[in-house]
Amino acid sequence: MTDFDATRAMFHLPEGVIYLDGNSLGPLPRAAVERMQGTLRDEWGEMLITGWNQAGWMEQPRDLGDRIGRLIGAETGHVVLGDTLSIKVYQALAAALDMRPDRRVILSDSGNFPSDLYIAEGLIRALGRGHELRVVAPEAVAAAITDEVAVTLLTEVDYRTGRLHDMADLTSRAHADGAVTVWDLAHSAGALPVDVAGAGADFAVGCTYKYLNGGPGAPAFIYVAPRHADTAFPALSGWLGHDAPFAFEPAYRPGAGIERMRVGTPPVLAMAALDAALDVWDVVDMGALRARSIELSETFIAEVEAACPMLTLASPRDPVLRGSQVSFRFEQGYAVIQALIARGVIGDFRAPDIMRFGFTPLYLTNSEVREAAHRLAHVMQDHLWDAPQYRTRAAVT
């Protein structure tokens, strides 16, 4: 049993705001403020450079990786933290392609986050070996896995609609045809139970600023299955991925296991905030979290559809087939979201017409969900969105 009233108290939530955008950026964990102040004052301030040893800064990417690993079903010692998600996608995809040198197809789907596709395109150009990025509709992925495919590059939860891929099934299909799998967990880690080891995933990557609440720009993570840990070769051969960084050897030797997937200097301050954020998960049962997430999202769908027939559900109807978000389509969706934000309900917009709402039981209540649906209905029924100030696009939508 998880006490969601207790977890809600662990977050700073602005007065009068209903926050339905934790799928883009999690709110501030209260403990993160003190943790970061302590890191600034007592570690950086007092220890200076000795903090790398005295405060354990150098070991934190592996320690935090194991804490995240418990949330994604990874084996101990096979997740490491650092850099950005785009870098981790690059590392995983490059290593995976090296494992299938006789194949040239990278298979992805149109629901994948564009950045992952951009990384694949850039890697293809850099390698210059004739690889092809083959993008199909999400529902066509299973049929598109053939013996031509070197790597499947898939995001478990579609960032637009919340559509949930069956990781175990698609991984099994990929392996049956000799392909390697790379899973992006950006919208599933901390949102629903994940089992990378049980599914047989080869590689997985993810960010920590969404459902894991690590803060803006919080570092990403990478998982490498034990069977690949000592053979996967990192295309980005960073100093801290070297077997002996402080030997300062002129040539690269990959570190043992997951350590080789480290690249740059660990972001100490960001790790302090993430460390505090991960404390919340010590009292959370993922099964209970998933059940409450479905309850909240089902309530929202029912309330919105009853009051707003002009909106079209873009997410799967069956809650088992979606992650922890709900999306509706509306031609003027951007303006609707801005009008809603002005009325204390924060969601977000994805082009061309997707309005997204995230459901995070750690801090969101049933009454808030009903009130958010009520305010959305008010915006739609009274055409409050149809005002000039809500149509001007900001840099971040």
Buried (B, 14 or more C-beta within 10 A) or exposed (E): EBEBEEBBEBBEBEEEEBBBBBBBBBBBBBBBEEBBEBBEEEBBEEBEEEBBEEBEBBEBBBEBBBBBBBBBBBBEBBBBBBBBBBBBBBBBBBBBBBBBEEBBBBBBBBBBBEBBBEBBEEBBEEBEEEBBBBBBEBEEBBEBBEEBBBBBBBBBBBBBBBBBBBBBEBBBBBBEEBBBBBBBBBBBBBBBBBBBBEBBBBBBBBBBBBBBBBBEEBBBBBBBBBEBBEEBBBBBBBEBBBEEBEEEEEEBEBBEBBBBBBBBBBBBBBBBBBBBBBBBBEEBEBEBBBBBBBBBBBBBBEBBBEBBEEBEBBBBEEBEEBBBBBBBBBEBBBBBBBBBBBBBBBBBBBEEBBBBBBBBBBBBBBEBBBBBBBBBBBBBEEEBBEEEEBEEEEEEE
